[in-house]
Amino acid sequence: MDLGLKGKVAIVGGSSRGLGLAIALGLAKEGVNVTICARNEAELQKAALKIKSEGTGEVLAIAADQTKYEAIKCIVNETVQKFGRIDILVNNTGGPKPGGFFDHEDTDWQEAFELLLLYVVRMCREVIPYMKKQGGGRIINNTSFTVKEPSVNLLLSNVFRVGVVSLAKTLSQELAGDNIFVNNICPGSFKTTRLEQLLEHRAEREGKSLSQLEAELVKAIPLGRFQSPEELANLVVFLASDRASAITGATIQVDGGLLKGLF
């Protein structure tokens, strides 16, 4: 199926590895020109080589700390200078430190706010004017299943990712007339570095082995396995395309049936 994405331009945050890299690669395979960005220059260049070898679109790699506003402006400006437009924005960053309410100081709250919510606000603020000028675009926020079912020991993620979903719903209504679609995706259990870090923290807290915790987690997934990053990327590619021309303001999970709620 031709999704009509060839020649489009995308910015994908946190795309040197894991889910961000899978999303950037998925778009590039459809002929999208992608700007990838992350803090680690070495990992970023390695990701760029992978995308160039497997995709058909061009790649612009920018080493940047997305919690800094000047870095965000740089990412957007360099993308426009290189490709002339921005059609797709995928907001994606790493997760904040795990813990419960009394595990966090004010600095932890501030860092999580800047990493998860303020970053999205700033990126949208810089990108939307270009999308309006060119007649439309797609904004896709990578959040977490915790926006639908808060998870124990992930308080900071629970709080600020819900803010992203609320922002997206509001923007979807404000921007529909400009042909700008705003949606959220909610990954469940993906075998990534982030999941490994969370399991290590939980193992230390509960006195269990990593293999034991992995087995418990898989058992809770009706599909009976972890999801692959490519499965999340497939949803992003669809939402970025004209085939999703009636979907905006939606929050869609890719979780193997993990969540039990109706919505």
TORTOR-943459 format. One record per residue: residue in three letters; x, y, z of N, C-alpha, C in turn. Coordinates in pm, whole numbers, padded with zeros to 5 digits, always signed. Atoms other than C-alpha are relative to their C-alpha. Example, Ala and Ser with C-alpha at 12.3 -4.5 7.8 and 13.67 -1.06 7.14 Angstrom:
TORTOR-943459
ALA+00089-00119+00000+01230-00450+00780+00090+00120+00000/SER-00082-00119-00006+01367-00106+00714-00077+00109+00073/
END
This chain:
TORTOR-943459
MET+00083-00120+00000+00000+00000+00000+00087+00125+00000/ASP-00073-00125+00006+00137+00339-00100-00062+00098+00099/LEU+00051-00089-00103+00100+00566+00201+00018+00147-00034/GLY-00015-00138+00045+00196+00879+00009+00096+00082+00084/LEU-00093-00070-00089+00483+00966+00241+00133+00037-00066/LYS-00127-00025+00066+00768+00978-00010+00023+00150-00019/GLY-00034-00140+00013+00943+01315+00002-00044+00088+00114/LYS+00040-00076-00118+00779+01424+00328+00121+00017+00091/VAL-00111-00029-00092+00998+01561+00608-00048-00019+00144/ALA+00036+00028-00139+00993+01442+00970+00114+00034+00095/ILE-00093-00012-00113+01163+01533+01296-00041-00107+00100/VAL+00028+00105-00099+01190+01238+01536+00094+00020+00118/GLY-00080-00022-00118+01308+01310+01887+00051-00130+00061/GLY-00055+00115-00071+01521+01074+02095+00017-00121-00089/SER+00003+00102+00105+01598+00871+01786+00132-00070-00027/SER-00127+00070+00020+01946+00730+01837-00011-00149+00030/ARG+00017+00141-00035+01812+00399+01970-00146-00026+00039/GLY+00130+00036-00053+01505+00210+02088-00118+00036-00088/LEU+00124-00031+00071+01156+00322+01992+00018+00116-00097/GLY-00022-00115+00087+01273+00654+01848+00071-00038-00129/LEU-00072+00046+00118+01517+00486+01612-00092-00082-00090/ALA+00093+00083+00078+01253+00233+01503-00099+00087-00077/ILE+00095-00091+00065+01011+00517+01425+00067+00073-00116/ALA-00072-00072+00106+01269+00715+01227+00028-00093-00117/LEU-00030+00097+00105+01366+00402+01034-00127-00038-00077/GLY+00127+00033+00065+01003+00313+00965-00044+00108-00097/LEU+00035-00111+00088+00941+00657+00819+00094+00007-00120/ALA-00100-00007+00107+01264+00651+00617-00023-00109-00105/LYS+00029+00109+00094+01165+00318+00462-00115+00036-00093/GLU+00110-00047+00084+00856+00497+00326+00041+00120-00085/GLY-00049-00111+00082+01076+00761+00164-00004+00135+00066/VAL+00003-00127-00074+01047+01025+00435+00144+00045+00030/ASN-00127-00058-00042+01344+01256+00489-00009+00030+00149/VAL+00013-00010-00145+01415+01243+00862+00115+00076+00064/THR-00097-00059-00091+01591+01459+01114-00004-00080+00128/ILE-00008+00075-00125+01708+01247+01404+00082+00080+00100/CYS-00072-00078-00100+01827+01396+01731+00004-00075+00133/ALA-00022+00061-00132+01963+01278+02065+00126+00064+00058/ARG-00116-00061-00063+02234+01374+02310+00132-00066-00038/ASN-00123+00075+00021+02487+01102+02236+00040+00003-00148/GLU-00044-00018+00138+02677+01193+01919+00038-00133-00065/ALA-00044+00127+00057+02831+00848+01869-00118-00090-00035/GLU+00118+00082+00025+02500+00663+01901-00084+00058-00113/LEU+00079-00067+00103+02332+00921+01679+00057-00027-00139/GLN-00062+00025+00131+02582+00875+01396-00017-00147-00041/LYS+00024+00141+00028+02547+00498+01425-00143-00022-00050/ALA+00140+00009+00042+02169+00538+01396-00018+00056-00141/ALA+00011-00063+00133+02208+00766+01094+00048-00096-00109/LEU-00051+00095+00098+02416+00503+00914-00099-00114-00024/LYS+00099+00107+00012+02154+00236+00984-00120+00047-00085/ILE+00115-00053+00074+01873+00457+00852+00035+00020-00147/LYS-00044-00021+00138+02071+00549+00541+00010-00131-00077/SER-00019+00129+00068+02143+00184+00465-00131-00074-00023/GLU+00126+00074+00010+01787+00058+00518-00117+00082-00053/GLY+00109-00085+00046+01571+00356+00428+00027+00058-00137/THR-00017-00065+00131+01518+00555+00109-00001+00152+00010/GLY-00002-00144-00019+01485+00903+00255+00136+00049+00047/GLU-00124-00060-00050+01766+01143+00346-00004+00010+00152/VAL-00010-00006-00145+01890+01172+00705+00084+00120+00042/LEU-00075-00108-00062+01997+01477+00905+00011-00033+00148/ALA-00022+00036-00140+02152+01394+01244+00049+00122+00077/ILE-00035-00117-00081+02167+01666+01511+00015-00043+00146/ALA-00022+00030-00142+02324+01604+01853-00052+00118+00082/ALA+00062-00109-00075+02112+01806+02096-00068-00052+00126/ASP+00072+00027-00123+01969+01812+02447-00138+00064-00013/GLN+00134-00052+00030+01595+01846+02388-00068+00066+00118/THR+00055-00075-00112+01535+01986+02736+00042+00147-00005/LYS-00046-00139+00016+01711+02306+02620-00072+00065-00117/TYR+00080-00065+00103+01499+02552+02424+00084+00038-00121/GLU-00085-00038+00113+01789+02674+02212+00031-00120-00088/ALA-00026+00122+00077+01859+02315+02108-00121-00034-00086/ILE+00122+00026+00076+01497+02272+01999-00010+00094-00120/LYS+00001-00097+00110+01514+02590+01792+00101-00038-00108/CYS-00104+00042+00093+01834+02464+01634-00047-00119-00084/ILE+00050+00117+00072+01675+02129+01541-00099+00040-00107/VAL+00104-00043+00094+01378+02298+01376+00061+00083-00112/ASN-00059-00089+00101+01582+02565+01197+00087-00078-00099/GLU-00087+00077+00088+01838+02318+01061-00080-00094-00091/THR+00086+00085+00082+01561+02088+00940-00059+00079-00116/VAL+00060-00084+00104+01393+02370+00748+00106+00043-00101/GLN-00109-00038+00092+01727+02485+00604+00038-00115-00092/LYS-00041+00117+00076+01806+02130+00490-00108-00047-00097/PHE+00106+00063+00078+01469+02012+00364-00110+00095-00049/GLY+00097-00100+00048+01258+02328+00325-00137-00004+00063/ARG+00134+00012-00059+00959+02210+00529+00004-00101+00114/ILE+00017+00102-00105+00835+01997+00821-00142-00052-00010/ASP+00132+00061+00015+00545+01759+00761-00042-00082+00119/ILE+00029+00094-00109+00572+01524+01057+00091+00032+00118/LEU-00076-00018-00123+00679+01584+01416-00033-00116+00094/VAL+00018+00108-00097+00729+01285+01645+00073+00040+00128/ASN-00057-00039-00128+00783+01398+02003+00029-00126+00082/ASN-00042+00121-00070+00981+01130+02186+00125+00030+00081/THR-00118-00015-00086+01219+01142+02481+00010-00121+00091/GLY-00015+00105-00100+01355+00906+02742-00091+00026+00118/GLY+00087-00014-00116+01165+00847+03064+00072+00059+00120/PRO-00059-00054-00123+01220+01014+03403+00036-00111+00097/LYS-00039+00100-00099+01358+00837+03709-00124-00062+00063/PRO+00115+00065-00065+01122+00581+03866-00006+00036+00147/GLY+00015-00024-00143+00988+00607+04218-00142+00041+00035/GLY+00129-00043-00051+00687+00685+04435+00004+00144+00046/PHE+00015-00142-00034+00569+01016+04581+00113+00051+00088/PHE-00101-00049-00094+00821+01042+04864+00143-00032-00043/ASP-00134+00027+00053+01114+00932+04647+00057+00118-00077/HIS-00042-00108+00089+01131+01262+04458+00007+00135+00069/GLU-00015-00138-00046+01261+01609+04542-00053+00094-00108/ASP+00047-00100+00096+01159+01932+04369+00080-00005-00130/THR-00083+00004+00121+01452+01898+04129-00043-00114-00092/ASP+00048+00112+00081+01319+01560+04012-00127+00038-00075/TRP+00125-00044+00064+00977+01711+03942+00029+00098-00113/GLN-00032-00099+00102+01131+02001+03751+00064-00065-00121/GLU-00066+00069+00111+01353+01774+03542-00100-00081-00082/ALA+00100+00080+00070+01060+01546+03457-00094+00090-00081/PHE+00085-00097+00071+00844+01846+03362+00067+00048-00128/GLU-00073-00049+00117+01112+01977+03126+00020-00110-00104/LEU-00027+00112+00089+01184+01633+02979-00125-00047-00073/LEU+00118+00065+00056+00829+01512+02920-00104+00096-00056/LEU+00110-00089+00040+00592+01808+02893+00048+00130-00064/LEU-00045-00128+00056+00775+02136+02839+00069-00019-00134/TYR-00064+00032+00128+00980+01975+02562-00103-00006-00113/VAL+00105+00012+00102+00659+01891+02371-00061+00136-00030/VAL+00054-00135+00019+00518+02241+02426+00092+00082-00090/ARG-00097-00080+00076+00834+02402+02291+00014-00048-00144/MET-00015+00053+00135+00870+02170+01994-00122+00034-00085/CYS+00122-00035+00074+00508+02224+01891-00003+00149-00032/ARG-00001-00145+00021+00546+02600+01932+00088+00038-00118/GLU-00092-00032+00108+00838+02602+01689-00042-00060-00134/VAL+00032+00071+00124+00701+02354+01433-00134+00041-00060/ILE+00135-00028+00049+00332+02447+01406-00007+00115-00100/PRO+00007-00108+00100+00389+02782+01227+00041-00046-00140/TYR-00040+00053+00131+00569+02596+00945-00110-00088-00059/MET+00107+00086+00048+00291+02340+00922-00119+00083-00049/LYS+00110-00088+00042+00029+02616+00905+00030+00064-00135/LYS-00039-00069+00123+00220+02796+00633-00006-00091-00121/GLN-00005+00093+00114+00254+02486+00416-00132-00073-00021/GLY+00133+00056+00021-00108+02377+00463-00032-00128+00073/GLY+00034+00118-00078-00094+02094+00714+00120-00074+00055/GLY-00108+00079-00058+00106+01839+00907-00053-00101+00099/ARG+00034+00103-00098+00110+01556+01159+00090+00013+00121/ILE-00074+00000-00125+00214+01570+01524-00038-00127+00076/ILE+00024+00128-00068+00252+01236+01703+00088-00003+00125/ASN-00073+00002-00126+00350+01216+02070+00012-00143+00051/ASN-00022+00131-00059+00507+00900+02206-00008+00014+00152/THR+00019-00013-00145+00377+00870+02563+00024-00135+00067/SER-00014+00128-00069+00313+00550+02761-00139-00053+00033/PHE+00129+00057-00043+00036+00309+02858-00044+00058+00133/THR+00034-00056-00131+00051+00485+03197-00094+00120-00009/VAL+00096-00111+00012-00158+00773+03058-00143-00053+00009/LYS+00133+00061-00011-00451+00529+03058-00015-00081+00128/GLU+00002+00081-00122-00357+00320+03360+00130+00027+00076/PRO-00122-00035-00072-00108+00479+03602+00069-00121+00062/SER-00078+00114-00046+00171+00244+03701+00067+00031+00135/VAL-00068-00014-00129+00307+00191+04052+00148+00026-00023/ASN-00143-00031+00004+00654+00341+04100+00044+00078-00123/LEU-00034-00085+00115+00635+00555+03785-00076+00133+00011/LEU+00082-00118-00029+00480+00864+03943+00026+00115-00096/LEU-00032-00115+00084+00664+01127+03738-00051-00020-00142/SER+00050+00032+00133+00580+00955+03411-00153+00008-00001/ASN+00146-00003-00008+00217+00912+03520-00053+00142-00010/VAL+00050-00137-00010+00175+01283+03593+00023+00080-00128/PHE-00031-00093+00109+00351+01458+03308-00039-00053-00138/ARG+00044+00051+00130+00266+01223+03020-00150+00024-00020/VAL+00142-00034+00010-00103+01280+03097-00015+00145-00046/GLY+00001-00139+00046-00029+01650+03050+00021+00010-00149/VAL-00023+00002+00145+00101+01572+02701-00128-00040-00074/VAL+00124+00045+00063-00222+01388+02618-00105+00112+00002/SER+00094-00112-00009-00431+01683+02739+00037+00111-00097/LEU-00046-00100+00096-00219+01922+02536-00036-00042-00142/ALA+00028+00050+00135-00261+01704+02227-00148+00011-00034/LYS+00144-00010+00024-00639+01690+02263-00041+00145-00028/THR+00031-00141+00021-00656+02068+02292+00051+00049-00135/LEU-00058-00043+00128-00423+02125+01997-00075-00061-00118/SER+00072+00064+00111-00615+01875+01784-00125+00077-00036/GLN+00120-00078+00026-00924+02090+01821+00034+00138-00057/GLU-00040-00133+00047-00743+02419+01768+00054-00003-00143/LEU-00074+00005+00126-00552+02301+01460-00068-00079-00110/ALA+00067+00081+00102-00803+02082+01277-00029+00080-00127/GLY+00028-00085+00114-00897+02372+01052+00121+00032-00084/ASP-00126-00023+00072-00532+02406+00953+00053-00128-00062/ASN-00041+00130+00053-00518+02040+00844+00122-00055+00074/ILE-00107+00052-00084-00280+01962+01131-00063-00099+00098/PHE+00057+00107-00081-00355+01631+01303+00095-00030+00117/VAL-00081+00022-00120-00236+01562+01659-00050-00125+00072/ASN+00037+00126-00065-00234+01213+01812+00109-00047+00095/ASN-00094+00059-00095-00068+01013+02089+00006-00150-00019/ILE-00015+00145-00001+00072+00663+02089+00049-00042+00139/CYS-00029+00045-00136+00108+00458+02406+00064-00138-00002/PRO-00065+00132-00002+00369+00181+02407-00022-00071+00133/GLY+00012+00083-00120+00323-00105+02651+00136-00054+00040/SER-00125+00062-00042+00603-00351+02722+00087-00033-00121/PHE-00095+00020+00110+00883-00321+02468+00136-00031+00059/LYS-00131+00041-00053+01221-00487+02521+00105+00103-00043/THR-00093-00109+00029+01424-00166+02525+00092+00023+00120/THR-00090-00036-00110+01703-00019+02738-00078+00059+00116/ARG+00084-00061-00104+01438+00179+02927-00067-00107+00084/LEU+00065+00108-00075+01250-00138+03022+00102-00072+00088/GLU-00104+00067-00078+01573-00301+03136+00035+00082+00125/GLN-00031-00087-00113+01647+00000+03359-00110-00007+00106/LEU+00112+00006-00094+01300-00012+03514-00004-00134+00073/LEU+00000+00132-00063+01324-00385+03576+00114-00014+00100/GLU-00113+00004-00093+01666-00345+03739-00035+00074+00129/HIS+00041-00078-00117+01524-00079+03971-00101-00080+00084/ARG+00102+00079-00069+01228-00301+04056+00061-00124+00065/ALA-00066+00119-00054+01451-00606+04107+00071+00033+00131/GLU-00070-00044-00120+01656-00415+04361-00099+00027+00114/ARG+00100-00036-00100+01343-00292+04538-00072-00122+00057/GLU+00079+00115-00041+01163-00628+04549+00083-00124+00031/GLY-00085+00114-00029+01461-00860+04583-00024-00118-00092/LYS+00025+00106+00098+01376-01057+04268+00105+00007-00111/SER-00093+00001+00112+01585-01158+03969-00065+00063-00122/LEU+00052-00061+00123+01551-00988+03630-00081-00102-00080/SER+00072+00101+00077+01446-01315+03466-00138-00028+00061/GLN+00128+00022-00068+01173-01362+03727-00098+00113-00031/LEU+00086-00115+00029+01039-01010+03672-00045+00002-00146/GLU+00037+00006+00141+01047-01050+03294-00110-00102-00023/ALA+00100+00106+00015+00849-01372+03320-00136+00046+00053/GLU+00124-00052-00056+00590-01202+03542-00065+00101-00094/LEU+00050-00103+00090+00558-00914+03299-00061-00061-00126/VAL+00051+00066+00121+00515-01136+02994-00130-00073+00030/LYS+00120+00074-00038+00256-01343+03179-00122+00092+00007/ALA+00110-00096-00012+00046-01027+03230-00046+00053-00135/ILE+00035-00047+00134+00040-00956+02853-00080-00108-00071/PRO+00080+00103+00068-00246-01143+02680+00065-00057-00125/LEU-00067+00047+00120-00038-01164+02362+00111-00099+00032/GLY-00100+00097-00045+00221-01357+02563+00142+00031-00040/ARG-00137-00036+00039+00529-01165+02451+00017+00151+00009/PHE-00029-00143+00011+00702-00828+02451-00031+00046-00142/GLN+00020-00055+00133+00617-00600+02163+00135+00043-00058/SER-00123-00043+00065+00883-00507+01907-00010+00148-00037/PRO+00003-00141+00040+00981-00145+01830-00062+00023-00137/GLU+00055-00013+00135+00883-00203+01466-00153+00004+00003/GLU+00146+00000-00011+00524-00268+01577-00053+00137+00040/LEU+00039-00137-00034+00506+00078+01733+00023+00092-00119/ALA-00032-00082+00117+00673+00233+01428-00107-00012-00107/ASN+00104+00020+00101+00405+00082+01204-00121+00090+00025/LEU+00112-00088-00034+00136+00278+01390+00035+00145-00032/VAL-00041-00137+00028+00334+00601+01364-00003+00028-00150/VAL-00001-00018+00146+00384+00555+00989-00142+00017-00052/PHE+00140-00012+00043+00010+00504+00945-00058+00136+00040/LEU+00055-00127-00046-00084+00808+01157+00061+00118-00074/ALA-00066-00108+00073+00165+01019+00962-00049+00012-00144/SER+00041+00005+00141+00003+00925+00632-00140+00054-00022/ASP+00134-00044+00036-00306+01045+00447-00105-00108+00023/ARG+00094+00107-00030-00462+00705+00520-00068+00020+00134/ALA+00057-00030-00132-00526+00837+00872-00064+00138+00000/SER+00050-00137+00021-00705+01147+00741-00121+00038+00084/ALA+00112-00034-00088-00992+01127+00993+00034-00024+00146/ILE-00040+00030-00137-00789+01052+01305+00079+00117+00058/THR-00071-00105-00072-00695+01341+01533-00055+00008+00142/GLY+00040-00004-00140-00703+01385+01909-00010-00137+00064/ALA+00010+00138-00050-00670+01009+01957+00122-00039+00082/THR-00108+00056-00081-00460+00820+02211-00009-00152-00012/ILE+00009+00140+00040-00381+00469+02088+00115-00080+00063/GLN-00105+00082-00060-00195+00199+02280+00042-00115-00091/VAL-00056+00119+00065+00030-00071+02137+00059-00081+00115/ASP-00038+00063-00127+00047-00304+02433-00026-00149+00008/GLY+00025+00144-00003-00039-00659+02332-00119-00039+00084/GLY+00119+00029-00081-00368-00631+02524+00021+00018+00149/LEU-00035-00014-00142-00200-00536+02854-00105+00077+00080/LEU+00096-00082-00072-00448-00264+02953-00137-00066-00002/LYS+00131+00066-00013-00785-00385+03076-00117+00096-00010/GLY+00106-00099+00006-00981-00059+03059-00065+00008-00137/LEU+00073-00011+00126-01241+00012+02791+00059+00108-00091/PHE-00052-00112+00080-01073+00334+02679+00148+00023+00027/
END
